[in-house]
Amino acid sequence: MVRWCNVGARNAGVAMSENDRRLFIGNNYGTAGEEIAFLSTRNFNEANIIFLTYPSAAAEFYKSGQAVTWLTFSRLTARLAELSDWISRGHTLVVFGAFSVPFTHVNKQNNLATNTRLEDISPFDQVSFVAASGSRVEYCGPVAAQEVFGDVVECLRYENLLDSKSIVPLLRVAAASSAASLQVVGAYRKIGLGLVVYLPSPSGSADQTKAYFDQLALLPKLLRAPPAQLPDWVNLYQSKLEVTSAEKIATLEKDVAELKSRIDAERDVMETHKALKALLAGTGAAFANAVAGALRELGLVVVDGPHPRADLLSAYRNRFIAVEAKGIDGAVRETQFRQTERWVAEVNSAIGLSAEEVKVDPDLSRYASELARLHLPFNELSDDCKGLLIVGTFRSTPLAERNLPDFPEPVTRLLNRSKVCGLTGAQLYSLVMEIRDNPSVKSDIVDEIMNTCGVLNRGQDWSKYLALSGSTG
């Protein structure tokens, strides 16, 4: 709860006038004004300002683990519509302790359950919440309303941050660094002619709370106060202080533009790094594209295979490479090894048979077309096609939790008796990171891949290049 400062004496002179008619939904905190239930039939139009305690209002219809009945949901949406209309006609709703309220309601037409959130429905829409708690709060809103909060901000405790493009901040977290991002805990937004104000929940003695609510009742007038209307010629004259401020603003805006450009450049670099992470958790075309990009970074020429045959085709020196690239949940399976051997055999047929024999076979003809893009003369081949089996194993499991072998013993035996090299997507990621650290090892890595018949030993330790976010190791 909130630790309250001594605001009672300072604000004691503020009294509730005839034009300050209040309703309290959920809790009146011991102050003047009528307390009502949100789902009651009470007429909102009898008040100029409504103070709504969000947890109490939500508790009227929301029970954890239970779907809201269609009758209750209909009543809820009707009352929300009434409240939105009341606000839009120039009234003010002050909301205390707002937070995300996801719930399920029953659909009248087919009796099916539908998921929604209270913050998706007007007048609570356009504002989302991030759970975060603390007690260091400072005022950051319009100068005209600063006096309303006075020393109270030093005593407030928030439970959620507000996130929205449509709000005007009033209270923010008092950050230790001026460079920290703005974290809003109190704000307001306009709906029609009226306002919705979000604030942390109040607490304190009766006198302190009464004084605070008397001050809050002034918010509508203060927040709607129009700026002074001056003729345009006034802007043609500036004091020395205004000129100095204008120059500082220009310099700061230039600095901001330069910093934004540098930030955008770093974001581009991060996105490039993230794209390679498809080797760790991707599947389908995303995984195959990441494999192709990694092999190119290793210095290989890579083209797409003839769908639906080999995923990728490559070449190194005087040898073709047929690549099977799959991102899967689980370990490497024998079927993936068999597919790799099949692609190898088909490539060998495409380069070993006569042109007439290849032409009459649609699959081999497509192979020949793709292999020609690698610009390796068929008559200069030094060996048969190399098989490369690259599998993104256990793609849905975090790296540190992958405790089972990527290549089970039966698959390993098959690889050892073949001319196929097997490696995981995480291994290929590590190999790329290794050459980025030391480009001189590129040819050694490719030679090791080409000479391996079985599971590749290199690149097994991904932890050399990846750490959990925030880790200092």
Secondary structure by P-SEA (a helix, b strand, c coil): cccccccccccccccccccbbbbbccccccccbbbbbcccccccccccbbbbcaaaaaaccccccccccaaaaaaaaaaaaaaaaaaaabbbbbbcccccccbbbbbccccbbbbbbcccccccccbbbbbbbbcccccccccccccccccccccccccbbbbcccccccccccccccccccccccccccccccbbbbbccccccaaaaaaaaaaaaaaaaaaacccccccccccccccaaaaaaaaaaaaaaaaaaaaaaaaaaaaaaaaaaaaacccccccaaaaaaaaaaaaaaabbbbbbccccccccccccccbbbbbbbbbbcccccaaaaaaaaaaaaaaaaaacccaaaaaacaaaaaaaaaaaaaccccccccccbbbbbbbbccccccccccccccccaaaaaaaaaccbbbbcaaaaaaaaaaaaacccaaaaaaaaaaacccccccccccccccccccccc
